[in-house]
Amino acid sequence: MEGLFKNTEVAFALKSDTELERAYFLFKLIANEPLVRIGTAVTRFALKAHLPVEGLIRSTVFDHFCGGVNEEDCLKVVDKMFTKGVSSVLDFSVEGKEEEEQFEAATKMILRTVLFGKEKLAIPFAVFKPTGLGRFLLFEKVSANEKLDMKEQEEWSRVVARFDLICKTGFENQVPLLIDAEESWMQNAVDALVLEMMRKYNKKIAIVYNTVQMYRWDRLGYLGKLKQHSEKDSFFVGIKLVRGAYLEKEHERAVEFGYPSPICSSKSETDKNYNTAITFILDNLDSFSLFLGTHNEESCFHLLELMKKRDIESNDFKIWFGQLYGMSDNISYNLAANGYNVAKYLPFGPVKDVMPYLIRRAEENTSVAGQTNRELELIKLERKRREQNRA
């Protein structure tokens, strides 16, 4: 089990030599923090100024981290990954929209991905981001229990209706939905909405999954409350477990507004919190389903060991491992080769609209200790292996 994630031949089997070299080049860039800062600033400026850079972005960073510009565009990647047993989660990664017509367009796109999931075995989940369906400030206001005026009440009703339509469509087509987590100060509204959807649509199996960010020290308590709700109201709980993506913003806001940071005091505390949550869910697998969203090998091993101890089949549909497309192929493909359920998040959307996602991805990779170096070392090993085979 220990050497499971070191098999680079399995990890990079689908990458041509050219694609492997592009990956090496990209992660070398991402490893350089000043270069990432300069590059993201230049990219933002170039796109705002309508400079002709989309072709360059498409052939480099976009094609490495994204499946395509639309859902049809993704199918080639979906089918290719599925030949190795790795499924896909089509993720419409357009962020930062503020207009009602944009929210309606996003809702229609998400509904299309649900129907894709119904038709294709290779797409077992759909996903959406709450702020793709409504304004961030509105979620923030509802989370703080602030009074909404008449216009805001109508606006919030539309957000709730979009949530319900997507969850109902997932339920009717038996396609589970992963609902992303966002910043803590707007998450209460999301948690309440998702709980309502779980009560409604998770009566037989987990269709609706909430995302729990375990860098928050209060989330173990939240999982305990969900268990109580599920027992009281007889529904199943779907959980996507992640560490968290808004660390700096969370700390900065806590300092600015003078409240205790909601984030664990250290990386080791977050890791402990995360693995404790895995154990809690496995101890309550009669009422929970788990999508483990992680690039952390230790946490994957922790889940694998628990599954082995409890005699849980590797392909039990209640347990999935998930990584982002373009990252941690050593985890995804080696798990799939050993019969585990694995799905890659496959972002898509127009190049310009997906850039905020890609910039965030680059910044996160730069800040996560060891992630980029691990990717580089594995790519180097595979390059060396291929060179020796050619000799």
C-alpha positions, 0 to 999 in steps of 0.5 A: 500500500505504501508505494501505491502513489509512486507508480508514475507509469500508471499516473501518466499513462494518458499523457504524451511526451509533449503533454508531460513536458507542458506539465513540467513547464507549468509546474516549474512556473507555478513553483516560482511565487513572484512569477505567479504574481506577475503572470496573473497580473499581466494575464488580468490586464491582457484580458481586460485590454482585450489583447489576443492572448486567449489562444496562448492561454488555451494551449498552455494553462487552460488545456492542462487544468480544464476540459474545454470551453463547453460540455461537449468539448469535455467529452473527449477528455471524459472518455479518455480518462474513463478508459483508465477507470477515472470518472469526471465531474463537469464543473462549470467554473465561471465565477464572480457573476452578479446579474440575474440573467447570468445566474439563470444562464448558469442554472441552465448550464448546471442542469445540462451537466446533470443530464449529461451525468444521467446519460454517461456512466463516466460522469457520476456526479454534477457540481455547482457553486452557490454564488453561481446562482446568486449574489455573494452579498445576498448569501452574506446577508442571509447568513448574518440573519440580516433583514432583507427588503422586499426586493432582496426577499424576491431575489433570495426566493429565486436563489432558493428556487434555483437550488431546488430545481437543480436538486430536484433534477438530480433526484429525478435523474439519480445524479448526485450533486456536489455543492461547493463551499465558499467563505465562512461568512456566507456559508450559514445560508448555504448550509441551511439551504443544503440541509433543506435539500437533503431532507427533501431529496436524500430519503433513499440515497445521498443525492445532495452533498454539502462541502465541508472545509475542515480548516474550519475548527467548527466543522466537526461539530457541524458534522455531528449536528448533521448526523442528529438531523439525519436520524431525526428526519430520516434522510442520508447525508452526502459530504464532500470533505476538503481542507479549504480554499480561502485561508488568507481571506478568512484570516484577513477578514477576522483581523479586520472585523475583530473576531476569532479566526474560524480557521484551525491554528496550524496546518497540522491541526487542519490535517488532524481535523480532516482525518478525524472527520474521515473516521467520523463519517466511516463510523457512521456510513449507514447514514453518510456518503463520502466524496473525499476531495483531497490531494493529500496522500496521507489522508487517502491512506487513512481512508484506505486503511479504514476501508480495509479494517471495516471490510468495505469494498473498494468500489462501494458507491458511498465512498469516492476519491476526488482530485482536480484535473491536471493535478495529483494524477499519481493518486487518481490513476493508481487508486482507479487501477486498484478498483477504487471509485475516483472522479476528477473535477473537470472545469470548463467554460469560455477561456476568459470567464474561467480565468478567475478559477485558473488564477486561483488554482495557480495561487493555491498551488503556490501557497500549498507547501510541497504540492508543486514540488511533488508534481515536479518530482513525479514528472521528472521520474516519469521523464527519466523512466521513458528515457530509459525505456527508449534507450 
